[in-house]
Structures are given as C-alpha cells and as structure tokens.
Amino acid sequence: MRTVAVLLGWMLGFAGMAAAGWVDLFNGRDLDGWDAQSKVDWQVRDGAIVATKGAVGLLTTRGVYQDYELEVEFRAPEGTNSGVFLSTPKEVSDPATECYELNIAPSSNPYPTGSLVGRLRHDGGEAPEWRRFRVKVESGRVEVWLNGAKVVDYKDRKPLAGGHIGLQFNQGRVEFRNIRVQKLGLP
C-alpha cells in the first residue's frame, strides 16, 4: 500500500512538473496581455474572448515567441472567417510569408479550418461547437492538431524568426478561450 502511495505521489509530482512550463495567455476575465491592432469589438464574455464586428485585424500577445507549443479553444459558427496567427508581426500584409496563419474558415474557403494560409490546405470547415487547436512551432516546422487529430505537418524552407501570437477577426462571430503557451528548448 505504501508503494502505491509513493508511486501515486511521484506521478502527481511529475504531472505538475510537466504542466509547470505552460503559461496561460488569457485569464478569462479581461484582455490583459493583449493588444488590438485594428478597431474590432474585442470583449470578454462568459470566460471567452469574443469578436463580432469591426475592421479586419489582430488581437496580439504582448510577448513574442519563437519555438513553442500553443493550445487554444475556439468556436466559429457558420459565416465566420478568422484565424490564429503564429510567429506574427502585429500587422500582416502577406500571411503566406510573414507569419503562419492557422485558418478558421468554411470548407468553401481556399484554406478551410486547420489550414496554413498560403502554405498547406486541410479539408476543414466551420462548426458551431467549441473545438481545440494544439500547435507546435519549432525551427520552421508547424504541426497542428484539431480536436486531437493531426491535420498539418509543414516544414518551412525559410523559417520565421518568431513573433507574436494573434487572434484574427475577419468576418462573423468568433470566440477563443483556454489559451496557453509553452516555450520549447532552453529557458
């Protein structure tokens, strides 16, 4: 019985160490740590970042990231075109070269949900329920999981030097929650 207790304590300690590297980027209450790059009605409702109208643009982290893992939940009903911008400058004119735009868009879009705009297409689409991206960006390789299924494995010939993480408003209602990041490599 004592061995089981010691083993359980070790496992819980290990799980805590594994989670210790993760940092919440959104506190569920306000937009502390984020900057709007255009006039969008970014607001916090029911523990989620919500946008419904405004000029196309990003809500970006104040911090910059190079090699990292990101987790984010999103909800995008019919008519939504949005995205999560990875390793991005605050303003983007060409997402195919300046950042990695992980699209949230209908199946009729050239780059539906789960695609990297201008780089790699995934046959995704809209859905009214909450879904989850897990992303790993490391040395120019971008891997994306959508609800646990790997949908993208892209290797950039000209890796980006890193940048902000951005939430995009383009059109339609979009919501984001449970956003966290973990830097990879040496601290």
Buried (B, 14 or more C-beta within 10 A) or exposed (E): EEEEEEEEEEEEEEEEEEEEEBEEBBEEEEBEBBBBBBEBEBEBEEEBBBBBEBEEBBBBBEEBBBBBBBBBBBBBEEEBBBBBBBBBBBEBEEBEEBBBBBBBBBEEBEBBBBBBBBBBBBEBBBBEEBBBBBBBBBEBEBBBBBBEEEBBEBEBEEBBEBBBBBBBBBBBBBBBBBBBBBBBEEE
